[in-house]
Amino acid sequence: MKQLFAILFALTISMSLSATEQEADLLINGGDTIYLKTFLLEKLELKFPPFGNIKATAPSTACWRGYKAVWRISDNKLYLEKITRCHSDTKDGEQNIFELFQKNGLKFEAKDSMILADWCTQDFYKMNSPVAKYYKDKLYLYGGWNSKEKENDVFLRIEKGCITKTQLKS
């Protein structure tokens, strides 16, 4: 019995060590690019996901969602600027965000070809992890799931799409 437990334990550990880091969404603020390790579009629980992707049809293990979103801060508001296929920089790799929202029956406020992320209420914290430490030139933010996070550790606060607290440069 102890041997079975040891084998199962070793398999569990080895599987977790080989997990692939997921591609981050991008947040553009002025000239800065910030990497988000929280996926804001998933909060909408879309019936029809971008590009029709599901985990079974994902292009790689580094992008189970099959897409990455680009967000932009403009006039102290958060906007969805575009959704692209993972590993694609071509125009045909872009999802029409207005059609996506309409297909999912979502009302939205548009500005300059972007959609206001008014569904988003989220605190973001600087990410302290091996990924963030390895890429010291990049700023990673995550949505903080630890209820013990302190108010003064909030790096970016968004309430219904409006930026209400920030330590970001503009």
PABAKE-893908 format. One record per residue (C-alpha): residue number from 1; z, y, x. Coordinates in pm, whole numbers, plus 32768, in hexadecimal, padded with zeros to 4 digits. Last residue first. Layout:
REM residues N
(NUM; (Z; Y; X));
...
***
This chain:
REM residues 170
(170; (78F9; 961B; 8056));
(169; (7A0F; 956C; 8114));
(168; (7AD4; 9469; 8055));
(167; (7C4B; 947E; 801D));
(166; (7C14; 9489; 7EA8));
(165; (7CCD; 94AD; 7D61));
(164; (7C4C; 94ED; 7C01));
(163; (7AE2; 9480; 7C2B));
(162; (7A54; 9461; 7ACC));
(161; (79AA; 9320; 7A54));
(160; (7AAE; 92D0; 794E));
(159; (7BC2; 930A; 7A4D));
(158; (7B66; 92D9; 7BB9));
(157; (7C66; 92E8; 7CCF));
(156; (7C04; 92DC; 7E3F));
(155; (7CDA; 929E; 7F73));
(154; (7E17; 923E; 7EBB));
(153; (7F20; 91FB; 7FC4));
(152; (7FF5; 9323; 7F4B));
(151; (8023; 9277; 7DF9));
(150; (80AD; 913F; 7E9D));
(149; (801C; 8FE6; 7E6A));
(148; (8125; 8EFD; 7DDE));
(147; (8045; 8E94; 7CBB));
(146; (7F68; 8DDC; 7DB3));
(145; (7E09; 8DBE; 7D29));
(144; (7D74; 8ED3; 7DF6));
(143; (7C13; 8F38; 7D9C));
(142; (7B87; 8F20; 7EF7));
(141; (7B00; 9022; 7FE9));
(140; (7A4B; 8FDF; 812F));
(139; (79F9; 90FC; 821E));
(138; (7908; 9098; 8330));
(137; (7916; 90EB; 84A5));
(136; (7A34; 8FF4; 84DC));
(135; (7960; 8ECF; 846B));
(134; (7A3A; 8DB2; 84ED));
(133; (7B7A; 8E4D; 8468));
(132; (7AE9; 8E7C; 830C));
(131; (7A6F; 8D13; 8304));
(130; (7BB4; 8C8C; 8396));
(129; (7C71; 8D3E; 8280));
(128; (7D13; 8E8B; 8239));
(127; (7C47; 8F24; 8122));
(126; (7C86; 9090; 80D9));
(125; (7CFC; 90AA; 7F72));
(124; (7C43; 90EB; 7E2F));
(123; (7CDC; 9138; 7CDC));
(122; (7C01; 90E8; 7BB2));
(121; (7B98; 9162; 7A5D));
(120; (7A25; 911D; 7A30));
(119; (7989; 910E; 78D7));
(118; (790D; 9276; 7900));
(117; (782A; 920B; 7A1F));
(116; (7730; 9323; 79DE));
(115; (75D0; 9296; 79FA));
(114; (74D3; 931B; 7AF7));
(113; (736B; 9397; 7AD9));
(112; (73D9; 9503; 7B0E));
(111; (74F2; 94EC; 7A0B));
(110; (7512; 93E5; 78FB));
(109; (762D; 93A4; 7805));
(108; (7639; 9240; 7788));
(107; (7649; 9169; 7652));
(106; (7644; 8FF5; 7696));
(105; (757B; 8EFE; 75C4));
(104; (7546; 8E0D; 76E7));
(103; (73CC; 8E42; 76DD));
(102; (740A; 8FBB; 76D3));
(101; (74EA; 8FAC; 7807));
(100; (73EB; 8EDD; 78C9));
(99; (72CA; 8FBA; 7857));
(98; (7380; 90EF; 78D8));
(97; (73DA; 9041; 7A1F));
(96; (7272; 8FE1; 7A72));
(95; (72C0; 8ED2; 7B73));
(94; (723B; 8F07; 7CD2));
(93; (71A2; 8DF8; 7DAF));
(92; (7045; 8E68; 7D47));
(91; (708E; 8FAF; 7E01));
(90; (70C9; 8EF6; 7F46));
(89; (720F; 8EE7; 8009));
(88; (7266; 8D84; 7FB0));
(87; (7375; 8CA7; 8044));
(86; (743D; 8C9D; 7F01));
(85; (7377; 8D1D; 7DDD));
(84; (73B3; 8E8C; 7D9A));
(83; (7478; 8F4D; 7C96));
(82; (745F; 90C6; 7C8E));
(81; (7516; 9210; 7C70));
(80; (764A; 91AD; 7BAA));
(79; (770A; 92F1; 7B93));
(78; (786F; 9359; 7BE5));
(77; (78D5; 94BB; 7B93));
(76; (7963; 95D1; 7C6A));
(75; (7820; 969D; 7C52));
(74; (775F; 9578; 7CE6));
(73; (77F4; 9439; 7D73));
(72; (76EC; 932C; 7D96));
(71; (76E8; 91B5; 7D59));
(70; (75F3; 90B5; 7DE1));
(69; (760C; 8F5C; 7D48));
(68; (75CB; 8E11; 7DEF));
(67; (7514; 8CF1; 7D53));
(66; (7509; 8B77; 7D35));
(65; (7673; 8B68; 7CC4));
(64; (76B8; 8A46; 7DB0));
(63; (764D; 8B1F; 7ED6));
(62; (76BD; 8A90; 8024));
(61; (7681; 892F; 7FA1));
(60; (7514; 8988; 7F86));
(59; (7400; 89DA; 7E8A));
(58; (74E0; 898F; 7D5F));
(57; (7442; 88A7; 7C5F));
(56; (7576; 87D1; 7C10));
(55; (765A; 8902; 7C24));
(54; (7592; 89B1; 7B15));
(53; (7470; 8A9A; 7B41));
(52; (73AA; 8B2E; 7A1F));
(51; (732D; 8C42; 7B07));
(50; (7468; 8D06; 7AB5));
(49; (7547; 8C4C; 79BF));
(48; (74F5; 8C21; 784A));
(47; (763E; 8BE8; 7793));
(46; (76DB; 8CEC; 7875));
(45; (7852; 8CCC; 78AC));
(44; (7872; 8E49; 78CF));
(43; (7984; 8E21; 79D6));
(42; (7883; 8D69; 7AAC));
(41; (77D4; 8EB4; 7AF0));
(40; (7901; 8F2E; 7BB5));
(39; (78F2; 8E23; 7CC3));
(38; (7A1A; 8E55; 7DA9));
(37; (79E3; 8E34; 7F1F));
(36; (7948; 8F8B; 7F2A));
(35; (78A2; 8FFC; 806D));
(34; (7897; 9174; 80A6));
(33; (7764; 9237; 8111));
(32; (77A2; 93A1; 8174));
(31; (76A4; 94BD; 816A));
(30; (771F; 9547; 801D));
(29; (77DF; 9429; 7F82));
(28; (7710; 92EE; 7F61));
(27; (77C5; 91B5; 7EEC));
(26; (7726; 9069; 7F49));
(25; (7768; 8F14; 7EAD));
(24; (77D9; 8E14; 7FAA));
(23; (772B; 8CD0; 8001));
(22; (7818; 8BAB; 7FD7));
(21; (78C5; 8B0F; 8105));
(20; (7874; 899E; 8114));
(19; (7990; 88A5; 80F7));
(18; (79A3; 87BA; 8221));
(17; (7B16; 87E2; 825A));
(16; (7B61; 8798; 80EB));
(15; (7AA7; 864E; 80FE));
(14; (7B59; 85E7; 8240));
(13; (7CAF; 862F; 81A9));
(12; (7C6A; 8566; 806F));
(11; (7BDD; 8443; 8135));
(10; (7D0D; 843F; 821C));
(9; (7DFD; 843F; 80F1));
(8; (7D3E; 8327; 8049));
(7; (7D49; 8257; 8188));
(6; (7EBC; 829B; 81C0));
(5; (7F0E; 8240; 8056));
(4; (7E4B; 80FC; 8073));
(3; (7EFF; 80AA; 81BA));
(2; (8053; 80EF; 811C));
(1; (8000; 8000; 8000));
***
